[in-house]
Amino acid sequence: MKTTVIALTAWSEYPCRASCRSLGDPSMMIDRDAFVDIACQSARVGDWSVDNGPERRLSLSEPVRDLLRCHDSCPADVEALLDYVEPTSRDLVRVRIASALDAAVPFRIEVEMRDRTGRFHWVRLTGKPIQEPSGEVARAHGLLEDITDLKRAQRREHRLAGRLESTIENMTDAFFMLDGHWRFRYLNPEGERLLQRQRGAIIGEVLWDAFPGAAGTVFETEYRAAISTGQTRTFEALFAPLHTWFEVRAYPSEDGLAVYFRDITERKQAREELEIANQQLRVAKEEAERANRAKSEFLSAMSHELRTPLNAVLGLTQMLNASPEPESDLRRQYYEEILRAGWYLRDLMNDVLDFAKIETGRLAVELEDVSIPAVVDASLRLVEGEARNHRVSVEHRPAAREAIHAYADPLRLRQILLNLLSNAAKYNRPGGQIEVSYGAGAEQVWIDVVDTGAGIDPSVTGERLFEPFDRLGRESGAVEGSGIGLPLVRRLGRLMGGDVELVESEVGEGSRFRVRLPRSLAGGPAATAGQGAAAGATGRPGSGDDGGGQPEVRSRLRLLYIEDQELNRMVLRGLVQQRRDAELIEAEDGYSGLEAARVQRPDIILLDLHLPDIHGSEVLRYLREDPGLASAPVIAVSADALHERDQDETARFDAYVVKPFDFDDLNRILEDWETRINGGGVVTR
């Protein structure tokens, strides 16, 4: 390959010709003027000169004439050239050329000129004086360069820079720029707001000096990674000194680092709150699903709990009906099982109804001064039979001998204890024990029920133990239950201002449950277990006569039973037949009952609430308005357990008995009213 080297000599030093020799071909020559013309046209630059004579004659090169489009009539002197210069710059050009000629001062200026067609051009005009050996300035010689494209590019760049600055100044993101030495070069207004610093105070300051809290954090790590790798870094981080979460984008460049950032604290908080809400939702969903499963299991268990005793009632009754005269022991056993199944159904129904009333806020408690020893003794007597059936012994160990009183509802307290004692018997082992103890602190009374039974798995203790319908995995066990006993007693305890809790339990060793109640320091008469509670007696004064006559004692107690169901009347008829000192008057609806009361003047009236003609509360109102019947005790006998104790103050019953009732309970109520009526005798009107 042939290599050609061209030697160029400056034309200013050789006014005639410049040699351009090829090392490969010495004969090759190029005309100097042609070469210069080509170069000048490509660079859009030409030369000019002005002599220092009186007329200051002007000479322009061909590129200059091309630029000014003045080939036909080129300017001959400086003043003619000034016609092509914009008026605002003419004096400047005149002065600079004159200074070069008169004072030998070189110059370099940029001005706007107009060619002969009227088109504007930006030109860079440079000039220097050419001096004689004597020092005199012979002429001024220089270049005229067309910089129109450069000026346009500068204007575009300036406009873009202005728009960019305006955008950065007004954009919603914060922004700052750092140079290669981590010094602040720029900070926009949003950056000032978020960083809580004025840009005038930090421009030129090193980032780590201005914000020492950023050193050694993820901010420094990411910024240095952007610089070292030359790649954009995007991250989220908490800037601890400002307690603010930032989303950051760092863009490296040859000049340093450009950083865009925004405050995402609210978004982070919202995201965290959303995560918490989602977690709570997941927990709630799991709880709801578990509750639904528990309810399904409860319905299954309840079906079993209802059908088992009902099967005993119907089956044994059919056997009695098929064998009119079975052996007395067998007959007695049938009767006992029928009664046991019936009472179990009643208690189960009562628990379900009480729980429903608590859940709907309709269960009221009547708080009073209650003797803890009396309630405990009475409850233990009631559970003795069940404990014997399960071959479990019961021991009463009070922690103190002095009288202890609580502020509670005696009926509901006995209900709590009976439930705990029943569980302690059912889930105990043969030959096991139940121990009941109690004591008092400064403000609370406690009653402990301890058993030696199966105990409770630690994994299901806590709140789940008191969740309704959850039998803790014993749904298919041999022990009957509905899964609402413990939830019911806890709710009852809390309704009375106390609580019921599992103190300790060990699998295979037993459990200790504790009832806590507010202590009563009144020291008033103790309320006995179940006093006025099973029937809701109100202690209405005894009956008087209707016309001031003396009471007449008669040997038989006259009862009026207003009830539309023949089966219910049959049950009460059987009860009265067992009493030789009583007679029964029956009525099938409200109005006939009122008529029978006015004519027969009964000693005690038993009244059903749901009658075919008028409600029992209306019958009671009519009875209270009749002067001859106003003082007669009226006992409600109803299956509507949900409305127990909910009667209006103007329509109070003297007692309330819920069907199905225990003959012994109703007999005690009747005997109590018989005693009140005549101090042991019977009053007749």
C-alpha positions in Angstrom: 0.0 0.0 0.0 1.4 3.4 -1.0 1.5 6.0 1.7 1.2 9.7 0.6 2.2 12.6 2.9 1.2 16.1 2.0 3.2 19.0 3.4 1.3 22.2 3.8 2.9 25.6 4.4 1.1 28.6 5.8 -0.1 30.8 3.0 0.4 33.8 5.1 4.2 33.2 5.0 4.3 32.4 1.2 2.2 34.9 -0.7 3.0 33.3 -4.1 2.6 29.6 -3.9 2.6 26.8 -1.4 4.3 23.5 -2.3 2.4 20.4 -1.7 4.7 17.5 -2.5 3.9 13.9 -2.5 6.6 11.6 -1.2 5.5 9.1 -3.8 5.2 11.7 -6.7 7.4 14.8 -6.4 6.0 16.3 -9.5 2.6 16.7 -8.1 1.7 20.4 -7.3 -1.5 22.2 -6.1 -2.3 25.9 -6.6 -2.1 27.7 -3.2 -5.1 30.0 -3.9 -7.3 27.2 -5.0 -6.5 25.2 -1.9 -7.2 28.1 0.4 -10.5 28.9 -1.4 -11.6 25.3 -0.9 -10.7 25.3 2.8 -12.4 28.7 3.4 -15.6 27.7 1.6 -15.8 24.5 3.7 -15.2 26.4 6.9 -17.4 29.4 5.8 -14.6 31.8 6.6 -12.9 34.5 4.6 -10.3 37.1 5.1 -10.4 40.9 4.8 -7.9 43.7 5.0 -8.0 47.5 5.4 -5.1 49.7 4.5 -4.1 52.5 6.8 -4.3 55.2 4.1 -6.5 58.2 4.2 -9.3 56.4 2.3 -8.8 53.1 4.3 -9.5 51.0 1.3 -11.2 47.6 2.0 -10.3 44.3 0.4 -12.6 41.2 0.8 -11.8 37.6 -0.2 -14.1 35.6 -2.3 -15.7 33.7 0.6 -16.6 37.0 2.2 -18.1 38.3 -1.0 -20.1 35.1 -1.3 -21.4 35.5 2.3 -22.5 39.1 1.7 -23.6 38.3 -1.9 -21.8 41.5 -3.1 -19.8 40.3 -6.1 -21.2 43.1 -8.4 -20.7 46.0 -6.0 -18.4 45.1 -3.1 -17.8 47.7 -0.4 -14.7 49.7 -1.1 -14.0 51.1 2.3 -14.9 50.6 6.0 -17.9 52.9 5.9 -19.4 51.0 2.9 -18.8 47.7 4.8 -20.7 49.1 7.8 -23.8 49.3 5.7 -24.0 45.5 5.9 -23.7 45.6 9.7 -26.8 45.9 11.9 -27.2 49.5 13.0 -26.8 48.7 16.7 -23.3 47.2 16.1 -21.9 49.7 13.5 -20.2 51.9 16.0 -18.6 48.9 17.6 -17.1 47.7 14.3 -15.9 51.2 13.4 -14.2 51.7 16.7 -12.5 48.3 16.7 -11.1 48.6 13.2 -9.9 52.2 13.9 -8.2 50.9 17.1 -6.4 48.3 15.1 -5.1 50.8 12.6 -4.4 53.7 14.9 -3.3 51.9 18.1 -2.3 48.5 16.8 -4.9 46.8 19.0 -6.2 43.4 17.8 -9.9 42.6 18.3 -12.4 39.8 18.2 -16.1 40.5 18.1 -19.4 38.9 17.1 -22.0 40.9 15.3 -25.0 40.5 13.1 -24.8 41.4 9.4 -27.3 41.4 6.6 -26.4 40.3 3.0 -27.6 42.1 -0.1 -30.7 39.9 -0.2 -31.7 41.0 3.3 -30.8 37.7 5.0 -29.2 38.0 8.5 -25.9 36.3 9.4 -24.1 36.1 12.7 -20.4 36.6 12.0 -17.2 36.5 14.1 -15.0 39.4 13.0 -11.3 39.2 14.1 -8.6 41.5 13.1 -5.0 42.4 14.0 -2.7 45.2 12.9 0.1 44.4 10.2 3.1 46.6 11.1 6.0 47.7 9.0 9.6 47.1 10.2 9.5 50.7 11.4 6.5 49.9 13.7 4.0 51.8 11.6 0.7 50.0 11.0 0.4 49.3 7.3 -3.0 47.7 7.4 -5.4 45.7 9.5 -5.9 42.1 8.4 -8.4 39.5 9.7 -11.0 36.9 9.2 -14.8 37.0 8.9 -16.4 33.7 9.9 -20.1 32.8 9.5 -21.3 31.5 12.9 -25.0 31.7 12.2 -25.4 27.9 12.7 -23.4 28.1 15.9 -25.5 31.0 17.2 -28.7 29.2 16.3 -27.5 26.1 18.1 -26.6 28.2 21.1 -30.0 29.8 21.1 -31.6 26.4 20.9 -29.4 25.1 23.7 -30.3 28.1 25.8 -34.0 27.7 25.2 -33.7 24.0 26.0 -31.7 24.8 29.1 -34.3 27.3 30.2 -37.1 24.9 29.6 -35.2 22.2 31.5 -34.5 24.5 34.4 -38.1 25.6 34.4 -39.3 22.0 34.4 -36.9 21.0 37.1 -37.8 24.0 39.2 -41.6 23.3 38.9 -41.7 19.5 38.8 -43.3 17.6 41.7 -40.3 15.4 42.3 -37.4 16.7 44.3 -34.1 16.9 42.5 -30.4 17.8 43.2 -27.2 17.5 41.3 -23.7 16.6 42.7 -20.4 17.1 41.0 -17.6 14.5 41.0 -16.5 15.6 44.5 -20.0 15.0 46.0 -20.6 18.8 46.2 -24.1 20.2 45.6 -24.4 22.0 42.2 -28.2 22.4 42.2 -31.3 21.8 44.4 -34.9 22.5 43.1 -37.6 24.0 45.3 -39.3 20.6 46.0 -35.9 19.4 47.2 -35.6 22.4 49.5 -39.0 21.5 51.0 -38.4 17.8 51.5 -34.8 18.2 52.8 -35.8 21.2 54.8 -32.7 23.2 53.6 -32.3 26.3 51.5 -30.3 25.7 48.4 -28.3 28.9 48.9 -27.0 27.3 52.1 -25.9 24.0 50.7 -24.8 24.7 47.1 -21.1 23.9 47.0 -21.3 21.9 50.2 -20.3 18.2 50.3 -23.3 15.9 50.6 -21.9 14.0 53.6 -21.2 17.3 55.4 -24.6 18.8 54.7 -26.4 15.6 55.7 -24.2 13.6 58.0 -27.2 11.3 58.7 -26.9 9.9 55.2 -23.3 8.7 55.7 -23.0 4.9 56.2 -26.7 4.3 55.2 -28.3 2.8 52.2 -28.2 6.2 50.6 -24.4 6.3 50.5 -24.2 2.7 49.4 -26.5 3.2 46.5 -25.0 6.6 45.4 -21.5 5.1 45.4 -22.7 2.1 43.5 -24.3 4.3 40.8 -21.0 6.2 40.4 -18.8 3.1 40.4 -21.0 1.1 38.0 -22.3 3.9 35.8 -25.8 2.5 36.2 -29.0 4.0 37.4 -29.9 3.0 41.0 -33.5 2.9 42.2 -34.4 2.2 45.8 -36.6 3.1 48.8 -35.2 4.0 52.2 -36.0 5.7 55.4 -34.0 8.9 56.1 -34.0 8.7 59.9 -33.1 12.4 60.7 -36.2 13.6 58.9 -38.4 10.5 59.8 -39.2 10.3 56.1 -39.4 7.5 53.6 -37.9 8.4 50.1 -38.2 6.8 46.8 -34.9 7.6 45.0 -33.6 7.4 41.4 -29.8 8.2 41.1 -28.5 8.8 37.5 -24.6 8.9 37.2 -22.9 11.0 34.5 -19.3 12.1 33.7 -20.0 15.3 35.8 -21.3 13.6 38.9 -24.7 12.4 40.0 -28.3 13.5 39.3 -30.8 12.4 42.0 -34.6 12.5 41.8 -36.5 11.6 44.9 -40.0 11.9 46.4 -41.7 11.5 49.8 -43.5 8.1 50.0 -44.0 8.1 53.8 -47.8 8.2 53.5 -47.7 5.4 50.9 -45.4 3.3 53.1 -47.7 3.8 56.0 -50.8 3.0 53.9 -49.0 -0.1 52.6 -48.2 -1.1 56.1 -51.7 -0.4 57.3 -53.0 -2.4 54.3 -50.7 -5.3 55.2 -52.0 -5.1 58.8 -55.6 -4.9 57.5 -55.0 -7.9 55.2 -53.4 -9.8 58.1 -56.4 -9.0 60.3 -58.7 -9.9 57.5 -57.0 -13.3 57.1 -57.2 -13.8 60.8 -60.9 -12.8 60.8 -61.5 -15.1 57.9 -59.9 -18.0 59.6 -61.8 -17.2 62.8 -65.1 -17.0 60.8 -64.3 -20.2 59.1 -63.5 -21.8 62.4 -66.6 -20.3 63.9 -68.7 -21.7 61.0 -67.1 -25.1 61.5 -67.8 -24.9 65.2 -71.4 -23.9 64.6 -71.8 -26.8 62.2 -70.4 -29.1 64.8 -72.6 -27.5 67.4 -75.7 -28.2 65.3 -74.6 -31.8 64.9 -73.8 -32.1 68.6 -77.1 -30.3 69.5 -79.0 -32.7 67.3 -77.3 -35.6 69.2 -77.9 -34.0 72.6 -81.6 -33.4 71.9 -82.3 -36.8 70.2 -80.6 -38.9 72.8 -82.7 -37.9 75.9 -85.8 -37.6 73.6 -85.2 -41.1 72.5 -85.1 -42.2 76.1 -88.3 -40.4 76.9 -90.2 -41.8 73.9 -88.7 -45.2 74.1 -89.2 -45.9 77.8 -92.7 -44.4 77.6 -93.6 -46.8 74.8 -92.2 -49.7 76.9 -94.3 -48.6 79.8 -97.3 -48.4 77.5 -96.6 -51.9 76.1 -96.2 -53.4 79.6 -98.9 -51.9 81.7 -97.6 -53.5 84.9 -93.8 -54.1 84.8 -92.0 -55.0 87.9 -91.9 -52.1 90.4 -88.0 -51.8 90.3 -88.0 -51.8 86.5 -90.9 -49.3 86.4 -89.1 -47.1 88.9 -85.9 -47.3 86.7 -87.9 -46.3 83.6 -89.5 -43.4 85.4 -86.1 -42.2 86.7 -84.5 -42.3 83.3 -87.5 -40.5 81.7 -87.2 -37.8 84.4 -83.4 -37.5 84.0 -83.7 -37.2 80.2 -86.5 -34.6 80.6 -84.5 -32.5 83.0 -81.5 -32.7 80.8 -83.5 -31.4 77.9 -84.9 -28.6 80.1 -81.4 -27.6 81.3 -80.0 -27.7 77.7 -82.9 -25.6 76.5 -82.3 -23.1 79.3 -78.6 -22.8 78.5 -79.3 -22.2 74.8 -82.0 -19.6 75.6 -79.8 -17.8 78.2 -76.9 -17.7 75.8 -79.2 -16.3 73.1 -80.4 -13.6 75.5 -76.8 -12.7 76.4 -75.8 -12.4 72.7 -78.7 -10.1 72.0 -78.2 -8.0 75.1 -81.6 -9.0 76.6 -80.4 -10.9 79.7 -80.7 -8.8 82.9 -79.0 -9.6 86.2 -80.4 -8.6 89.5 -77.4 -7.8 91.8 -77.7 -8.1 95.5 -75.7 -9.1 98.6 -75.2 -12.9 98.3 -73.7 -15.2 100.9 -71.0 -17.3 99.2 -71.1 -20.2 101.7 -74.9 -20.5 101.2 -74.7 -20.5 97.4 -71.8 -23.0 97.4 -73.6 -25.3 99.9 -76.9 -25.2 97.9 -75.0 -25.9 94.6 -73.2 -28.8 96.1 -76.4 -30.4 97.3 -77.9 -30.1 93.8 -74.9 -31.8 92.2 -74.5 -34.6 94.7 -76.6 -37.0 92.7 -74.7 -36.5 89.5 -71.4 -36.8 91.3 -72.5 -40.2 92.7 -73.6 -41.4 89.3 -70.1 -40.7 88.0 -68.5 -42.2 91.2 -66.8 -38.9 92.1 -66.5 -37.5 95.6 -67.1 -33.8 96.5 -65.2 -31.9 99.1 -65.9 -28.4 100.4 -62.9 -26.5 101.6 -63.5 -22.8 102.3 -60.4 -20.7 102.6 -61.9 -18.7 105.5 -64.5 -19.4 108.1 -65.8 -15.8 108.3 -68.9 -14.8 106.4 -68.0 -13.8 102.8 -70.5 -11.9 100.7 -70.4 -11.0 97.0 -72.4 -8.5 95.0 -74.1 -10.9 92.4 -77.3 -12.3 91.1 -77.9 -15.5 93.2 -79.7 -17.3 90.4 -76.9 -16.7 87.8 -74.2 -17.4 90.4 -75.8 -20.8 91.2 -76.1 -21.4 87.4 -72.3 -20.8 87.0 -71.4 -23.1 89.9 -73.7 -25.9 88.7 -72.3 -25.8 85.2 -68.7 -25.9 86.5 -69.5 -28.7 89.0 -71.4 -30.7 86.4 -68.4 -30.5 84.0 -66.1 -31.5 86.9 -68.2 -34.6 87.5 -68.7 -35.5 83.8 -65.1 -35.1 82.8 -63.6 -36.7 85.9 -62.4 -40.2 86.3 -64.1 -43.0 88.4 -63.0 -42.5 92.0 -61.9 -38.9 91.3 -62.6 -35.8 93.4 -64.1 -32.4 93.1 -62.9 -29.8 95.5 -64.7 -26.4 96.0 -63.0 -23.6 98.0 -63.5 -19.9 98.2 -62.0 -16.8 99.8 -62.0 -13.0 99.6 -59.5 -10.2 98.9 -60.0 -6.5 99.5 -62.3 -6.0 96.5 -63.0 -9.4 95.1 -64.4 -12.8 96.1 -63.2 -16.0 94.4 -64.6 -19.5 94.2 -62.4 -22.3 92.9 -63.7 -25.6 91.4 -61.0 -28.2 91.1 -61.3 -31.6 89.6 -59.0 -34.6 89.1 -60.3 -35.4 85.6 -58.9 -35.5 82.1 -57.5 -32.0 82.0 -57.4 -29.7 79.0 -54.8 -29.7 76.2 -52.6 -26.5 76.5 -53.0 -25.9 72.8 -56.8 -25.2 73.2 -56.6 -23.1 76.4 -57.0 -19.4 76.4 -59.9 -17.6 74.6 -60.7 -20.7 72.5 -61.8 -22.5 75.7 -64.6 -19.9 76.1 -65.6 -19.8 72.4 -69.2 -20.8 71.8 -70.0 -24.1 70.1 -66.4 -25.3 70.4 -66.2 -28.6 72.3 -62.4 -28.7 72.0 -62.3 -31.9 70.0 -64.7 -33.8 72.2 -67.6 -33.7 69.8 -67.6 -37.4 69.3 -66.8 -38.3 72.9 -69.1 -40.2 75.2 -69.8 -37.2 77.5 -72.9 -35.2 76.6 -72.5 -31.5 76.0 -73.4 -28.7 73.6 -70.3 -26.5 73.6 -72.0 -23.4 75.2 -71.5 -24.2 78.9 -68.2 -22.5 79.5 -69.0 -19.5 77.1 -72.2 -19.1 79.0 -70.7 -19.0 82.5 -68.0 -16.6 81.4 -70.5 -14.2 80.0 -72.7 -14.5 83.1 -69.7 -13.8 85.3 -68.8 -10.7 83.3 -72.4 -9.5 83.4 -72.1 -9.4 87.2 -68.8 -7.4 87.1 -66.6 -10.5 87.6 -65.2 -13.2 85.4 -64.7 -17.0 85.0 -61.3 -18.3 84.0 -59.2 -21.4 83.8 -56.4 -21.0 86.4 -54.5 -24.1 85.7 -54.9 -27.5 83.9 -52.8 -30.5 83.2 -53.7 -33.3 80.9 -54.5 -36.4 82.9 -54.3 -34.5 86.2 -57.3 -32.2 86.2 -58.3 -28.5 86.0 -58.9 -25.5 88.3 -61.6 -23.0 87.3 -62.0 -19.8 89.2 -65.1 -17.5 89.6 -64.3 -13.9 90.5 -67.0 -11.5 91.7 -67.1 -8.0 93.3 -67.0 -8.3 97.1 -69.9 -7.0 99.1 -69.1 -5.3 102.4 -72.7 -4.5 103.2 -73.0 -7.4 105.7 -76.7 -7.6 105.1 -78.7 -10.8 105.3 -77.3 -13.5 103.0 -79.3 -14.4 100.0 -79.7 -18.2 100.0 -79.0 -20.1 96.9 -81.9 -19.8 94.5 -83.8 -17.4 96.8 -86.7 -16.1 94.7 -84.7 -17.0 91.6 -85.9 -20.3 90.3 -89.4 -18.9 90.2 -88.8 -15.1 90.4 -91.0 -14.6 93.5 -91.6 -11.0 94.4 -93.1 -11.4 97.9 -96.5 -9.9 97.2 -98.5 -9.2 100.5 -101.3 -11.7 101.5 -104.8 -11.6 100.2 -107.5 -9.7 102.0 -111.3 -9.9 101.8 -113.4 -7.9 99.3 -115.7 -6.2 101.8 -113.9 -5.9 105.1 -115.2 -9.2 106.4 -113.0 -11.6 108.4 -111.0 -14.1 106.5 -112.4 -17.6 106.5 -110.1 -20.5 107.0 -110.9 -23.5 104.9 -109.2 -26.8 104.6 -108.5 -26.9 100.9 -106.4 -24.5 98.8 -108.3 -23.3 95.8 -106.2 -22.9 92.6 -107.3 -21.5 89.2 -105.2 -22.6 86.2 -105.8 -20.6 83.0 -104.2 -22.6 80.2 -105.4 -23.5 76.7 -103.3 -26.7 76.2 -105.0 -29.8 77.6 -101.7 -31.6 78.0 -100.4 -28.8 80.3 -103.6 -28.8 82.3 -103.3 -32.6 82.6 -99.8 -32.2 84.1 -101.0 -29.7 86.7 -104.1 -31.7 87.4 -101.8 -34.6 88.3 -99.8 -32.4 90.6 -102.9 -31.1 92.4 -104.2 -34.7 92.8 -101.1 -35.5 94.8 -102.1 -32.8 97.3 -105.1 -33.6 99.4 -105.4 -30.0 100.6 -105.9 -28.4 97.2 -108.5 -28.2 94.5 -108.1 -27.1 90.9 -110.3 -24.9 88.8 -109.5 -24.9 85.0 -110.1 -22.3 82.3 -109.1 -22.6 78.6 -108.7 -18.9 77.6 -108.3 -15.5 79.1 -111.9 -14.2 79.3 -113.3 -17.5 80.7 -110.5 -17.4 83.2 -111.4 -13.9 84.3 -115.0 -15.0 84.7 -114.0 -18.1 86.7 -111.8 -15.9 89.0 -114.7 -13.5 89.7 -117.1 -16.3 90.5 -114.8 -18.9 92.2 -112.5 -16.4 94.1 -109.4 -18.7 93.9 -106.6 -18.4 96.5 -103.9 -18.6 93.9 -104.1 -18.0 90.1 -101.7 -19.8 87.7 -101.7 -18.1 84.3 -100.2 -19.1 80.9 -99.0 -16.1 78.8 -99.9 -17.3 75.3 -103.7 -17.7 75.3 -105.9 -18.0 72.2 -107.9 -14.8 72.9 -105.8 -12.3 74.9 -102.3 -12.3 76.2 -101.6 -13.3 79.8 -100.3 -9.8 80.6 -103.7 -8.4 79.7 -105.4 -11.0 82.0 -103.1 -9.9 84.8 -104.0 -6.2 84.2 -107.7 -7.0 84.4 -107.1 -9.0 87.6 -105.2 -6.1 89.2 -107.9 -3.7 88.3 -110.6 -5.8 90.0 -110.8 -4.8 93.7 -111.9 -8.3 94.7 -109.0 -10.0 92.9 -106.3 -7.4 93.0 -104.5 -9.0 96.0 -104.7 -12.6 94.7 -101.2 -14.0 93.9 -100.8 -14.6 90.2 -98.0 -17.0 89.1 -97.0 -17.0 85.4 -96.5 -20.6 84.1 -95.0 -20.2 80.6 -92.7 -21.8 78.1 -91.6 -18.3 77.0 -88.2 -18.3 78.9 -86.9 -15.4 76.7 -89.4 -13.0 78.4 -88.6 -14.1 82.0 -88.2 -10.9 84.1 -89.0 -8.7 81.2 -92.6 -7.8 82.3 -93.6 -4.2 82.5 -93.6 -2.7 86.0 -97.4 -2.2 85.9 -97.9 -5.9 85.1 -95.6 -7.8 87.5 -96.4 -11.4 88.3 -95.9 -12.7 91.8 -93.8 -15.5 90.6 -92.6 -16.9 87.2 -92.3 -20.6 86.5 -90.8 -21.8 83.2 -92.2 -25.0 81.6 -91.3 -27.8 81.9 -91.2 -27.3 85.7 -90.2 -29.5 88.6 -93.2 -30.6 90.8 -91.1 -30.0 93.9 -90.3 -26.4 92.8 -93.9 -25.5 92.1 -95.0 -27.2 95.3 -92.5 -25.0 97.3 -93.9 -21.9 95.6 -97.5 -22.9 96.4 -96.6 -23.7 100.0 -94.8 -20.4 100.4 -97.9 -18.5 99.2 -100.2 -20.6 101.3 -98.2 -19.6 104.3 -98.2 -16.0 103.4 -101.9 -15.9 102.8 -103.0 -17.0 106.3 -99.9 -17.5 108.4 -100.1 -21.3 107.9 -103.9 -21.5 107.3 -105.9 -20.8 104.2 -107.8 -17.7 103.6 -111.2 -17.9 102.0 -113.1 -14.8 100.9 
